[in-house]
Amino acid sequence: MSVRLLPAAQVELDEAIHWYAQQAPGLGDSFLVEFLRTIQLIERHPTGWHPLSNQTRRCRLRRFPYGVIYSQDEQGILIVAVAHLHRRPAYWQCRVN
């Protein structure tokens, strides 16, 4: 199953890694590892996470206050947002058709 990130989601991922890397040595790497673990869970169980709409679901990261917002289509998994859970809820909805 293919996993793709919208460009805006890639920017969010990069910014979160950078921010955590500035907070403590190795924390940015820990965020990336946790993100990749979450992607693996989504790949294994694409319908197993909280539905946010008819088209989207959210899988939360375990150690960090972030959720991976994604949709599923014939090409695989599309990551719509890497969203901080305590800021601007639903800001990403304009990214979904």
PyRosetta script that sets phi, psi and omega in degrees:
from pyrosetta import init, pose_from_sequence

init()
pose = pose_from_sequence("MSVRLLPAAQVELDEAIHWYAQQAPGLGDSFLVEFLRTIQLIERHPTGWHPLSNQTRRCRLRRFPYGVIYSQDEQGILIVAVAHLHRRPAYWQCRVN")
pose.set_psi(1, 129.5)
pose.set_omega(1, -179.2)
pose.set_phi(2, -81.3)
pose.set_psi(2, 139.0)
pose.set_omega(2, 174.9)
pose.set_phi(3, -118.4)
pose.set_psi(3, 125.8)
pose.set_omega(3, 179.6)
pose.set_phi(4, -123.3)
pose.set_psi(4, 149.9)
pose.set_omega(4, 175.2)
pose.set_phi(5, -114.7)
pose.set_psi(5, 133.4)
pose.set_omega(5, 169.0)
pose.set_phi(6, -61.8)
pose.set_psi(6, 149.2)
pose.set_omega(6, 179.2)
pose.set_phi(7, -53.3)
pose.set_psi(7, -39.4)
pose.set_omega(7, 179.4)
pose.set_phi(8, -65.0)
pose.set_psi(8, -35.9)
pose.set_omega(8, 177.2)
pose.set_phi(9, -68.2)
pose.set_psi(9, -37.6)
pose.set_omega(9, 177.2)
pose.set_phi(10, -63.1)
pose.set_psi(10, -41.9)
pose.set_omega(10, 177.4)
pose.set_phi(11, -61.5)
pose.set_psi(11, -43.7)
pose.set_omega(11, 179.1)
pose.set_phi(12, -61.6)
pose.set_psi(12, -42.4)
pose.set_omega(12, 178.1)
pose.set_phi(13, -61.9)
pose.set_psi(13, -48.5)
pose.set_omega(13, -179.7)
pose.set_phi(14, -60.3)
pose.set_psi(14, -42.4)
pose.set_omega(14, -179.7)
pose.set_phi(15, -65.5)
pose.set_psi(15, -40.0)
pose.set_omega(15, 179.4)
pose.set_phi(16, -66.8)
pose.set_psi(16, -43.3)
pose.set_omega(16, 178.1)
pose.set_phi(17, -59.6)
pose.set_psi(17, -46.2)
pose.set_omega(17, -179.6)
pose.set_phi(18, -61.3)
pose.set_psi(18, -45.9)
pose.set_omega(18, -178.8)
pose.set_phi(19, -61.3)
pose.set_psi(19, -47.9)
pose.set_omega(19, 180.0)
pose.set_phi(20, -66.2)
pose.set_psi(20, -34.0)
pose.set_omega(20, 177.8)
pose.set_phi(21, -62.9)
pose.set_psi(21, -31.9)
pose.set_omega(21, 178.7)
pose.set_phi(22, -77.1)
pose.set_psi(22, -19.8)
pose.set_omega(22, -176.8)
pose.set_phi(23, -79.0)
pose.set_psi(23, -38.7)
pose.set_omega(23, -178.5)
pose.set_phi(24, -162.3)
pose.set_psi(24, 146.3)
pose.set_omega(24, 178.6)
pose.set_phi(25, -57.2)
pose.set_psi(25, 130.3)
pose.set_omega(25, 176.5)
pose.set_phi(26, 84.1)
pose.set_psi(26, -9.6)
pose.set_omega(26, -176.7)
pose.set_phi(27, -70.8)
pose.set_psi(27, -34.1)
pose.set_omega(27, 175.4)
pose.set_phi(28, -63.1)
pose.set_psi(28, -41.4)
pose.set_omega(28, 176.8)
pose.set_phi(29, -64.2)
pose.set_psi(29, -39.1)
pose.set_omega(29, 178.4)
pose.set_phi(30, -63.2)
pose.set_psi(30, -38.7)
pose.set_omega(30, 177.5)
pose.set_phi(31, -62.6)
pose.set_psi(31, -46.2)
pose.set_omega(31, -179.7)
pose.set_phi(32, -61.6)
pose.set_psi(32, -43.8)
pose.set_omega(32, 178.5)
pose.set_phi(33, -60.5)
pose.set_psi(33, -43.2)
pose.set_omega(33, 179.3)
pose.set_phi(34, -65.2)
pose.set_psi(34, -39.9)
pose.set_omega(34, 176.9)
pose.set_phi(35, -60.9)
pose.set_psi(35, -46.9)
pose.set_omega(35, -178.8)
pose.set_phi(36, -64.8)
pose.set_psi(36, -37.2)
pose.set_omega(36, 175.9)
pose.set_phi(37, -62.8)
pose.set_psi(37, -40.2)
pose.set_omega(37, 178.6)
pose.set_phi(38, -64.9)
pose.set_psi(38, -40.8)
pose.set_omega(38, 177.6)
pose.set_phi(39, -61.5)
pose.set_psi(39, -40.9)
pose.set_omega(39, 177.6)
pose.set_phi(40, -62.2)
pose.set_psi(40, -40.6)
pose.set_omega(40, 177.1)
pose.set_phi(41, -62.6)
pose.set_psi(41, -42.4)
pose.set_omega(41, 179.3)
pose.set_phi(42, -63.2)
pose.set_psi(42, -42.2)
pose.set_omega(42, 179.0)
pose.set_phi(43, -61.4)
pose.set_psi(43, -40.2)
pose.set_omega(43, -178.7)
pose.set_phi(44, -73.2)
pose.set_psi(44, -34.6)
pose.set_omega(44, -174.9)
pose.set_phi(45, -135.9)
pose.set_psi(45, 67.8)
pose.set_omega(45, -173.1)
pose.set_phi(46, -61.9)
pose.set_psi(46, -25.2)
pose.set_omega(46, 179.8)
pose.set_phi(47, -102.4)
pose.set_psi(47, 8.8)
pose.set_omega(47, -174.2)
pose.set_phi(48, -88.6)
pose.set_psi(48, 3.7)
pose.set_omega(48, -174.6)
pose.set_phi(49, -115.8)
pose.set_psi(49, 165.9)
pose.set_omega(49, -172.7)
pose.set_phi(50, -56.3)
pose.set_psi(50, 119.4)
pose.set_omega(50, 176.2)
pose.set_phi(51, -74.3)
pose.set_psi(51, 133.7)
pose.set_omega(51, 176.3)
pose.set_phi(52, -102.2)
pose.set_psi(52, -24.9)
pose.set_omega(52, 178.1)
pose.set_phi(53, -158.3)
pose.set_psi(53, -174.8)
pose.set_omega(53, 176.0)
pose.set_phi(54, -64.2)
pose.set_psi(54, -26.0)
pose.set_omega(54, -174.2)
pose.set_phi(55, -106.6)
pose.set_psi(55, -18.4)
pose.set_omega(55, -170.6)
pose.set_phi(56, -125.7)
pose.set_psi(56, 155.9)
pose.set_omega(56, 175.1)
pose.set_phi(57, -136.5)
pose.set_psi(57, 164.3)
pose.set_omega(57, 178.1)
pose.set_phi(58, -131.4)
pose.set_psi(58, 131.8)
pose.set_omega(58, 172.2)
pose.set_phi(59, -117.2)
pose.set_psi(59, 123.2)
pose.set_omega(59, -176.7)
pose.set_phi(60, -84.6)
pose.set_psi(60, 143.9)
pose.set_omega(60, 171.3)
pose.set_phi(61, -73.4)
pose.set_psi(61, 146.8)
pose.set_omega(61, -175.3)
pose.set_phi(62, -74.7)
pose.set_psi(62, -47.4)
pose.set_omega(62, -172.5)
pose.set_phi(63, -92.7)
pose.set_psi(63, -15.0)
pose.set_omega(63, -172.1)
pose.set_phi(64, -126.4)
pose.set_psi(64, 152.0)
pose.set_omega(64, -177.5)
pose.set_phi(65, -81.3)
pose.set_psi(65, 56.7)
pose.set_omega(65, -178.6)
pose.set_phi(66, -129.7)
pose.set_psi(66, 154.0)
pose.set_omega(66, 172.9)
pose.set_phi(67, -129.2)
pose.set_psi(67, 145.4)
pose.set_omega(67, 174.8)
pose.set_phi(68, -96.6)
pose.set_psi(68, 114.9)
pose.set_omega(68, 178.4)
pose.set_phi(69, -94.4)
pose.set_psi(69, 127.3)
pose.set_omega(69, -174.9)
pose.set_phi(70, -145.8)
pose.set_psi(70, 162.3)
pose.set_omega(70, 171.7)
pose.set_phi(71, -129.9)
pose.set_psi(71, 165.3)
pose.set_omega(71, -179.9)
pose.set_phi(72, -122.7)
pose.set_psi(72, 134.9)
pose.set_omega(72, 177.0)
pose.set_phi(73, -139.0)
pose.set_psi(73, -172.2)
pose.set_omega(73, -177.4)
pose.set_phi(74, -63.8)
pose.set_psi(74, -20.2)
pose.set_omega(74, 179.4)
pose.set_phi(75, -89.2)
pose.set_psi(75, -12.6)
pose.set_omega(75, -179.8)
pose.set_phi(76, 131.5)
pose.set_psi(76, -137.9)
pose.set_omega(76, -177.5)
pose.set_phi(77, -102.6)
pose.set_psi(77, 132.1)
pose.set_omega(77, 175.7)
pose.set_phi(78, -115.3)
pose.set_psi(78, 116.6)
pose.set_omega(78, 176.7)
pose.set_phi(79, -80.8)
pose.set_psi(79, 116.3)
pose.set_omega(79, -176.5)
pose.set_phi(80, -87.7)
pose.set_psi(80, -36.7)
pose.set_omega(80, -177.9)
pose.set_phi(81, -157.3)
pose.set_psi(81, 150.7)
pose.set_omega(81, 167.7)
pose.set_phi(82, -113.1)
pose.set_psi(82, 91.5)
pose.set_omega(82, -163.2)
pose.set_phi(83, -103.8)
pose.set_psi(83, 130.1)
pose.set_omega(83, 171.1)
pose.set_phi(84, -68.5)
pose.set_psi(84, 131.5)
pose.set_omega(84, -171.7)
pose.set_phi(85, -78.9)
pose.set_psi(85, -9.8)
pose.set_omega(85, -177.9)
pose.set_phi(86, -110.5)
pose.set_psi(86, 12.8)
pose.set_omega(86, -178.8)
pose.set_phi(87, -132.8)
pose.set_psi(87, 143.7)
pose.set_omega(87, 170.7)
pose.set_phi(88, 33.6)
pose.set_psi(88, 67.9)
pose.set_omega(88, 179.2)
pose.set_phi(89, -59.4)
pose.set_psi(89, 140.3)
pose.set_omega(89, 174.6)
pose.set_phi(90, 69.3)
pose.set_psi(90, 11.4)
pose.set_omega(90, 177.9)
pose.set_phi(91, -59.3)
pose.set_psi(91, -25.6)
pose.set_omega(91, -173.5)
pose.set_phi(92, -82.2)
pose.set_psi(92, -9.0)
pose.set_omega(92, -172.9)
pose.set_phi(93, -60.3)
pose.set_psi(93, -27.5)
pose.set_omega(93, 177.6)
pose.set_phi(94, -68.6)
pose.set_psi(94, -11.3)
pose.set_omega(94, 179.5)
pose.set_phi(95, -84.7)
pose.set_psi(95, -11.0)
pose.set_omega(95, -177.9)
pose.set_phi(96, -99.8)
pose.set_psi(96, 133.8)
pose.set_omega(96, -179.4)
pose.set_phi(97, -65.7)
pose.dump_pdb("model.pdb")
